[in-house]
């Protein structure tokens, strides 16, 4: 998985393609995707204004899957918390109500159902993220709580709904100290701070300083006969330009290699299956 992520970054000629590839990698092989991989896609999205709206739209659609890996929730929480305003109300970002879609033939035109509007409105984004909350680990829940308070700054109309979530006993009396502290502090911040203070405290993340890719840094620590030469990868970057690609033939070959690797990962057994086989 690490090698696929490095190939995708090295040979990508378009940031949108890179985002699509990494999100597809998380969807197919989420159990094998290390934190460095999704950290890197976040860093690139933060640093590139031209891909932020596309990344928000893509991750919003990816989160609508009935089964969504926790790494996808992390990426979605971070990106929507920062750039959800770029797709709010965008008709190209469609929310699919799966129950309504499955029972469409049973619904008469004059019957109204209490379902979400078919768009990426602020409340739809929040409800989509919060529907994953109870399925996530403590670190991911902490990230989602931070995304919620960001939503209050981006979308003041969601303030009452989010405060209700922060105020519930499962948050302010949570057995985990980190989650309890975040819920209490975010609730107080949203209650007593003025709009200007909120905008200052919760302003958009500044661009990350240019530094070595966290994926390459991890690869340097990796030892063994199967490890990829970091020097060769970095030489290739200097020749072709990071995220700009080299010759067309090299780009096509790398894209095909990355695609084949992702396809191969889709047939790998899940972690639970490996554990089951070991026990048997």
C-alpha positions, 0 to 999 in steps of 0.5 A: 500500500505504501508503494502504491501511495508513493507511485500515485504521488510521484507520477500524478499529473493532476491533483484531482487524480491523486485524490481519487487514487488515494481515496480509492486506495483507502476504500479498497485497502483501508485496513492496510493504509497507514496514517502517513498516507492519509496525512499526506493527502490532507497536506496536499489538499490544504496546500492546493487551493485548486483541489480543495473544492474537488476533494470536499465533493469527492469525500462527501460522496465517498462517505455516503457508502453504507460501509465506510472505513474509519480512515475515510471518516478521518479524511472526510471529517478533516476536509469537510470541517475545513472546506465544506463551505465550498460545496454547500448547496452545490447540486453536483454534490448529491446526497443519496437517500438509500432508503428512498432510492430503494423504495421509490416505486412505493412512494406516491408523488404527493407523499412527503418523507422526512428525508435529507434534501438531495444536496450537500447542504450544511446539515446534510454534511453534519448528519452524514459525518455524525452517522459514523460517529458511534462506529469510530475509535476515540481518536477519530471521534475527537477529530469529528468533534473538532470538525463539528465546532468548525462547522459552527464557524462555517455554517452558523445555521448548524449551531443549535443542532451541533450544540445539542449533540455536544450537550448530550450526556454521552459527550459531556459525561463521556468516560474518556477524558479527551472526548469529555474535555473537547465536548465541554470546551467546544460547547462553551466556546460556541456559547460565549464567543462572538462570531468574530472570536469564533472566526479567529479561533477556528480560521482555516488551517494555514498551508503546511511548510514544504517538507519531505513527504511523510510517506517517503520518511516512513519508507526510509525507516523501512528495512528489508530486501523488498524495500524500495530505494528512496534515492531512486524515487527522489531522483525520479521526482526531480526529473519529472517534477512532483505531481507533474509527471514525466513523459507520457509513456512513463505516466501511463505505465505508472498509472497502470501499475498503480491501478493494477496494485489497487486492483490486487489489494481488493482481493486481499483477505481482511484483517478479521479473515486473517485472524480467523484463519490463524485461530483455526 
